[in-house]
Amino acid sequence: MEEVKFGLKENWKQFSLLVVINAFVGGMIGLERTVLPALAEQEFGISSKAAIFSFIVAFGITKAICNYFTGKLANIIGRKNLLVIGWVFAIPIPFILIFANSWDWIIFANILLGINQGLTWSMAVVMKIDLVGSKKRGLAVGINEFAGYVSVGIVAFLTGYIASHYGLRPYPFYLGIAFSVLGLILSLVFVKDTNDHVKNESIDSNIPLLSNIFIDTTFRHKSLSGITQAGLVNNLNDGMIWGLLPMLLLSLQFTPTQIGILAAVYPTVWGLSQLFTGKLSDIYSKKWLLFFGMVIQSLAIFALVFAIQFWHFAAIGVLLGFGTALVYPTFINAISDFTHPSQRAESLGTFRFWRDLGYAIGAITTGLLADIFGVNFSIAFIAILTALSALVVVFRIKDV
């Protein structure tokens, strides 16, 4: 058996491969970011915001459940095997999006997407953490999220551009065929499992074991639960942006290309910024990075109420992207600080269960509020909720 070594330099080949794979994972999300809300209105005649958001609800709930079981099964089935299984579920998605003749098929595609994302993104980030060890976890997560979310942004722009020139279907979804095939081949042939790294790290760890990983991460452990609630609220407001922003821009008569650009600004800034915010979480207080990140998000979301011009939305996208970048790698790094290596995958799975359930909660909440009280009320409500989450971070998370 090969000697187990920790670090970016020591494992650069496997680490780089996982970065490329996670870019394909992000591309599968970006495939829908710009096009699906327009598809709902223009091809399926769906006008209710709550009904349109149903694809995000299906995605969020499926991904959340899959995240939990992925974390729970990581040490049993193996990280590489779960990664490969995740890509198998991705193969049908672009074909369903191309040929769907009812909205139910779109929802089914997003159930498959939730499984794909829960398995592939979870394992990509967990395996990177396994490889680098404790000192550079934040940097590893930052690079992982950078690859994933820059890909989301680029593909969101590309699909908007393709849709504006060639129509909503089928051409924007051809990208997904390439992503899913390449992701599966790379994972199956070239990725090596990291279980030996976990076993080696567990020998030297002095972090106490949790008595019940799900309950402690969710409620009982002050710091873990404080991190988890912030993760849920973060993705709750992301679920709102995903579903509401393209519709808001459509109502203001922006073109598909403009919508594609603006839909791409937020995840692109989010992704790029994590190259250094991930490293920040290795150096500075994780508690205060989470607090300021949630506050910035809250201010950016509230500014949407007053936005009218293209540059308004672009500036908000930059601010929201940076605020999200401050918290996203910090979440995972902080969870890892409070969990034993042998329990890390399951605790992260629990965190990611609640975090990604935020997509569904955000989509349902903002869709219903927008239908009943209007879009601006819905946006302001989420902004206030995000600010309250920042206060919970201050009073609940231990500074380490």
N, C-alpha and C positions, 0 to 999 in steps of 0.2 A: 504493500500500500504506500502511496506517495506521502511524503511529509506534509502535514497541514501547515500552511502559512497564511497569515492574515495581512491585509493591506491592499491598497489600490495597485501599487507598483508590482507587488508579488502575484497578483491575480488579474493583471490588466487584460489579458486575452478573453477570459470568461466574463469579466466585468463589461468590457466593450461590447461583447456579443449580446449581453443582456440589455445594454443601453439601446442597441439597434432594434432588438426585439420589442422593447417597450415603446419605441417610436412607432412601430407597426400597430401596437395595441392602442396607442393614442389616436392613430389614424382611423381606426374603426369607429371611434367616438366622433371625430371630426367629420366623418362621412355624413352624419345626420344633423350636425349643429346648425347649419344654415338652411338646408333644403326641406326638412320634414314639416316644420310649421307651415311653410308656403304650400307644400304638397297637400296638406290637410285641407286647406281652404280652397285651393285652385282645382285640384283633381278629385277630391272626395267630398267637397261641399260642406265641410264641417266648420261651423262658425263659433260654437261654444268654446271658450278658452279652457274650461275644465275638461271637455271632451278631447280637445287637441292635446292637452297635457297628459292624456292617458298613456301615451307612448313613453313618457319620462317616468310615470308612476310604475309601469310594468318593468322598465329597465332598473329603476332604483330599488324596488322591492326584491327583484331577482338577484341583483348584484349584492345587495346587503346580506341576504340569506346565504348566497354562495360564498361571500367573504368569510362568514363565520365558520362554515363547514370546511372551507379551504384551510383556514388556520388550524382547525381541530384535526384535520387529516394529514397535515403537512409532514409530520413525523412518522406517520403510518404508511401512507401510500408513496411518499417521496415527492420532493419539490419539483423535480424535472417531470415526473409523470403527470402531475397536476397541470403543469405548464403546457404539455403536449395535448392533454385532454381539452384544455381551454381553447386551443387553436382548432381542434376538430369541430367544436361548436360554432366557430366563426365562419366556416366554409359556406354554409347555406345563406348567411345573412344578406350579402349583396344581391344574390339572385332573387330572394324574396322581395327585397326593396324594389328591384327592377320590375318584377312581374306581378306584384300584389294588385288585386282588383277590388279589395275591400280594406277598410281601416283595421279590421281584425288581424289581417296578415301582417300589417305594420307593427301591431302590438306584439304578435308572436315573434317577429324578427327582433324586437327589443328585449323579449324574454331570453332569446338566444344570446343577444349582445350582453345582457346582464351576467349570464353564466360565463361567457368568454372573458369579460372584464374582471369578474370576481376571481377567476382562476389565474389568468395570465398576469394581470397587473399585480395582484397580491404576491404571486410567486416571484415575479421579477424583482420587486422591492425587497422581499424577505431574503432572497438569495444574494442580493448585493450587500445587505447588512451582514449576512453570514460571512461573506468573503472578506470584508474590510476590518472586522473587529470593532471594539467599542470606541476607539479614539476618533474615527472618521465616519461615524454613522450618519451624521447630518449631511456631510458632503456627499456621501453615497446616495442618500435619499434625494438630495437636491439634484444630483445628476440624473437620477432615475425620473424624477418628476419633470425636470427640464426636457428630457427627451420625449416624454409622453405628452406634455401639454403644449410644447412648441409644435409638435406634430398635429395635435388637435387644432391649433390655430391655423397652421399652414393648410391643412386639408379643408378646414371650414372656409377659408378664402378660396381655395381651388374649386371646391364644389359650387360655391356661389358664382364664381367666374364662369365655370363650365355651364351651369344652369342658365345664366344670362345669355349665353351664346348658342347653346344647343338644346335648351329645355331642361325641365326638372328631372326627366327620366329619358333614357337609361344611363346616359354618359357619366353623370357625376358619381355613380355607384360602381363604375368599372374599377376605380381605384381600390375599392374594398376587396375585389377578387385578388388583386396583386398582393395586398397586405396580408390576407388570410393564408394564401398559399406560401408566401415567403416566410411568414411567422411560423407556420407548421414545420416546414422543412428545416429551418435553422434550429428550432427547439428540439426536434426529433433527432437530428444528426449530430449537432455540434455542442449542445449544452451538456455540462456535467453537473451531477447533483452536489449539494453542499452539506449533506447530513454529517459528514465527518468534521466539518468546521464547527457545527453546533455542538457535537459531542466534546470536542476539544475545548471550546470556550466554557462549557458548563462545568468542567473540572475546577477551574479557578474562580468561578463567580461566587461572591458572598451575598448576593441579593436574596432575601428570604422568599420562599415559595408562597404563592397565593393559595389559600384554602379552596376557593371556588373561583376559577379564572373569570367566568362570565359575570357573576354577581359582583366580584371585586372590581373588575374593570368598568362595570356599568354603574354601580351605586356605592359600594361599601368603602373602597379605597378612595380617599379624598382627592388625591392628585390624579389618579387614573380616571376617575369619574368626571373630574373637572375638565380634563383634556377631552374626554369622550363627548361631553355635551357641546363643547366648542366645535368639535369636528362635525357633529350633527347639524348645528346651526350654519356652519360654513357651507356645507353641501345643500342645505335648505335654501340659502340665498343663491347658490349656483344653479339649483333647479329652477328658481324663478328666472334668472338671467337666460338660461338655456331656452325656456319656453316663451317667456314674455318679451324679451328684447327683439327678436325678429318680427313679432307681431306688432310691437310698438313702432318699429321702424317702417313696417309696411303701412301702418295707419298714417304715418307722416310722409308717405309717398317717396320713400327712398327706393332706389333701383336695387335689383338683386345683387349687382356687383358691389354697391355701397354697403348693403346689408352684410354681404360676405366679408368685406373688409372690417366692418365694425364688430361683427361676430368673432372675427379672428384676433382683434386687438387684445381683448381681455385674456384669453388663454395663452396667447403668444408672450405677452408681458409676464404673465404668471409663470410660464415655463422658463423663459430666459432669466428672470430674476432669481429663480431657485438655484442657479449656479453659484450665487454668493450667499443667498439667505440660508441655504442648507449648511454652508460652512459657518455662518453666523451662529447657528444653533449648536455648533460644537464649542463655541467660544463664549458666547454671552448667555444671559439668563433666558431660559426657555419660557418661563412664566411671563416675562415682560414682552418678549417677542410675540407671544400669543395674544397678550392684551392689546398691544399697539396694532397688530395685524387686524384684529376684529374691529377695533375702533375705526381704522382707515376704511375697512369694508363698509361699515355702517354709514359713514359720511358719503362715500361714493354712491352707494345705493340711494340714499336720500336725494342726492343731486340729480338722479334720473327724473325726479318729479318736475324739475325745472328745465330739463334739456330739450332743445328744439333743433339746433343746427348740427351738422355733421361733426364739427370740431368739438362740440359739447360732449357728444357720445364717445368720441375718440379719447378725450381727456379723462372721462369717467372710466373708460375701459382700462386705461393705463393705471389709474389710481386703484381701481378694484383689483387689477392683476397683481400689483405690487403688494397690496394688503393681504391677498390670498397667498402670495409667495412667502410672506413672512411666517404664516402659520402652517402651511402644508407640510414641508419637511420637518418642521419643529414638532408637529403632532407625533409623528412616527418615532423621531429621535427621543422625545420625552417619554412616550410609552415604553420604549426600550430601556430607559433609565430605571424604571420602577418594576421591571419584570426580569425574572431569571431566564437565561438563554434557553433553557428547555421548555419554558412556558411562553416565550416571546411570540412565536408564530400564532398561538391560540389567542393570546391577549391582543395582538395586533388584529387578528381576525374578528374578535369581538368589537374592538374599536371601529374597524372598518365596516362592520355590520351596522352599527348605529350611525356612523358618518354617512354611509351611502343610502341608508334609509331616509336621510335628510333630503335626497333627491325627490323621493316619492312624497314626503310630507310637504316639501316646498312647492312641488308641482300642484298637489291637491289644494293646499292652502291658498296659494296665489291665484290659481285658476278660479276657485270658488269666490274669493274676495273680489277678483277683477270682474267676474260676471255679476255680482250682487252690488258692489259699491264703486266699481270703476278701477281702472288700472293704477291711477295715482295713489288711491287709498291702499291698494295691495302692496305697492312698492314701499310706501311709508311704514306700513306695519312691519314688513320684513327688516327694514332699516332699524327700527326700534328694537326688535327682537335680537338683532345682531349686537347692538350696543349693550343690551342686558346680559348677553352671553359673555361679553368682555368683562363685566363686573363679576360674574361667577368665577371667571379665571383668577381674578385678583384675590378673592376670598377663599378659594378652595384648593388651589394648586400650591404645593410646596416648592420653594425656590431652590433649585439644585444646580 
